[in-house]
Amino acid sequence: MNPNVWLIGAGPGDPELLTLKAVKALGQADVVLVDDLVNPLVLDYCAQARLVYVGKRGGCRSTPQAFIQRLILRYARLGLRVARLKGGDPCIFGRGGEEAQWLTDHGVSCEIINGITAGLAAATACGIPLTQRGMAQGVTLITAHSQDGTMPDWTGLARSGTTLVVYMGVAKLHDMSSQLLAAGMAADTPVAMIERASLASQRECRSTLAAMTRDAAAFQLQSPAVLVIGRVAACQVFGAADAPVPAYAEPALRLSA
């Protein structure tokens, strides 16, 4: 398969978490459309390409999705090799499915190159196994930020018996806590709140479901962050709290213009 477009996951931040396939595609691209949460060091792998910044951040001025899709299509129809570079994984709250469908509908071939999603990397960096025999029979990845403003079915999630990994939930902590408690989840359910996963500036705050709103405020939790809710969030089965930071120099993340 020789696609006109690659939808590439850049992973959670640490450039060493890129896949070999992602590095190869970036090195072949003529133009790269870059999301805000992509570590600028990742762009060393596409030094030959034209860079177009098309950031999308909650609470910030963002590039409209329809414009991004038209831009990808325009470059592809010019015969250029296009890489759409996203933080995490393109198909985990990254709109990769929408973009792939748009391109297919317009006769443009594309390939999705997976990246490590922030929820997995954040948990691992804190020594948390998202599944563990006798503690969690599965994991559910959810976002607290929906297109139509509705909230997830917290009642169903509370009864699922799975570890909950919540993306884009910093602004919804109070509602999330209240609804999970009302659904019967125990007040002392462990919670881990992890900011800037895999970067040298990563921070974590351990709490409980009942206390997480208060503790997050005291911790001054900021986006980008993920929450791990469930019994495994009390674990630290590998690694150490004073583990060395990554060996690369972390640049400031680029924000939308």
N, C-alpha and C positions, 0 to 999 in steps of 0.2 A: 504493500500500500504506500502510495506517495501522496500524502495529503497536502492540500494548499495551506491548511491552518492547523496549528497545534494548540490545544488548550492544556496548559502546563501548570501543575501544582508546584509551587516553590517551597512548600513545607512551612513550618511554623516560624522560622526565622534563622536558625543556625544553618549557614550555607552547606555545612557538611552533611546535612540531612537530605540534600537533593539526590534524586536517583540518577544513575548513569544515563538513562534514556533522556531525562530532562536536560542534562548537560549537553548531550549530543544534539538534540533539537535546537537548543539555544544557540549553539555554535553554527548552525546552518541557517538561522533566520535572517531575513532581510529587514524586518521591522518587528519590534516587540512592544506590545501594549501592556503597560505595567500597572498593577494595583498598588495602593498605598502601603499595604502591610508586607510587601516584598522587601527583604533586606537588600539594600543597595549593593552589598558585596556579591549577591547572586548575579548582578549585571556584569561582573567581570567575565562571565562565560558567554556573553553576547556582545563583546566590544565592537564587533564589525557591524552591528545592526543599528538602525535608527530607533531611538527610544521615544515612545509616546506615553505620557503619564495620564491614566484614566482612572483616577482614584475614586473609591466609594467607601465612605466611612460614616457610620451612624452618628447623627448629631453634627455632621460637618457638611460643608458644601461638597456635592458629589457630581461626578459625570453621569448624565442620564444613561440608563441601560440601553435604551433604544439607539442612542447616538453611538455607543460603543459597538453595538452589533452592526450598524451601518458602516462604521469605520473599518471593522474587520472585513466586511464584505467588499468594500471599496478597494482595500489594499490587495485582497486575494484576486479580484478581477483584473487588477493591473499586472498580474502574473508574479507578484511578490510572495515570498514564503513568510507567513505571518505566525508569530507566537503570541498567544494571549497568556500572560504570566500572572498567576493568582497566588495569594497566600494560602497555605494549607493545601487542600485538595479541591480541584475544580468542581467536583460533584458533591461535596459536603458543604452546603450553604454557600457555594461559590458561583451559582448560576451557570455552571458548565452545561447542564442539561438544556437550559433555555438557549444558550448560544449554539450548541451543537444542533438543536432542532432548527433554529433559524437558518444556519448555514446549509443544512441538508435541504430544507424547503426551497432554498435559493440556488441549489445545484452546486454547492461548494463542498468538497470533501474535507473532513477534519479528523483529527485523532486526539483522544484524551490521554494525557500522560499524568498518572496519579502522583500525588504528593502526600507526605505524612500530615494528617490533620492535627490541628492544634490541641484538640481534646486528648488525643492519645499521647502526644509529645509532652504536654503539660503534666499529665498524670505520671508518666514514666520518670520525668525529671524530678518529681517529688517522691518517688518510691512507691507510687500507688498502682497496683494492678487493677485494671478496670473490671476484670472478672477474676474470681478466686473461688475455688471449690469450698462449699459450705458458707460462703458469704454473699456471692452475687452470681445468679444463674445466667446473666447476660448484661448487655450495656445498651442504653438508649441514648442516641445523640439527638438533641433537640435545640431549637432556637427560641428565645423568648421574644424575638422581634419578627413579626410576620408582615406580609405585604398589606393585609387588610386591617391590621391592628388587633386582631383577635389573639387571645392567649391559648397556650396548649391545654389539652385536657389533663390538668394536674391531678384530678381524681383518679383517672385511669392510670396515670404514670405512678402515682403513689402506691397503687395496688399491684404494680407490674412485677415487683421483686427484682428489678434490674438496677444497676448503677445508672444514675442520670448524669449525663454530661451536657451542660447547658452553655450554649454559645450566645453572645450578645445579650447577656442577662444582667449586666451591672445596673442598668437603670430600672430594672424590674424586681430587684431583690425583695422588697417589702411584699409586693403582690404574690410573688413566687412562694415565699415563706408562709404567708397567711393561707394560701390556697392548699399547699401541701399539708399543712397542719390540720386544716379543716377537713381534708380528705382522709385523715387518720394516720399520716406518717408521724412517727415518734418525734417528740421535741428534741431528743438527744441524738437524733440521726447525725452522724458525722458529715461535715461539709469541708471541702478544700476549695479555696478561691485562689486562682493562679493567674498572675499578671505577666504578660510578655513572655510567654512560654518559649523556652530553649535559648533565649538571649542572655547575654551576660548580666543584664539588669532584671532578670526574672525575680519575682517576689511571690511568696505564698503566705496565705493566712488560713490556719485551721480553725474551724468553729463547729457549731451545731446548727441544725435547722432553726431552732428557736432564737438563737443569738446571732445569726449570720448578718442581719441587717445592721445591728449595732456594731459588730466587730468589723464589718467592711468599712463603715464610716470612720471608726477609730484608726483603721489601717490605711485609710484614704485610697481604697481600691479604685483603679481606673481601667478603662478599656485601652488596649484589647486584653480581655481576661476570659477565662472559662471557669465554670464551677463544676466540681465533682461532688455529687450528693449520693450517699449510701454508706454502708458499713465499711467498704474498702477505703473510704476517704480518711479513715483513722490509721491506715497502714503506712508504714515506711519500711517495706520489706527488702529494699535494695537501695544502694546509694546512701548518702548522708547529708544532713542539713548543711554541713560546711564543705560540700563537695566543690572542687575547683571550678571556676567559671570557664566558659569556652575560651580557646586559645586565640580567637580572632578579636580584632578591635571592632567593637560594635558601633556603627554609625547611627546618627539620628534617623528615625523613620521619616520618610517624605510624606507630607500632608497634602491634601488637595489644594490647588490654587484657589 
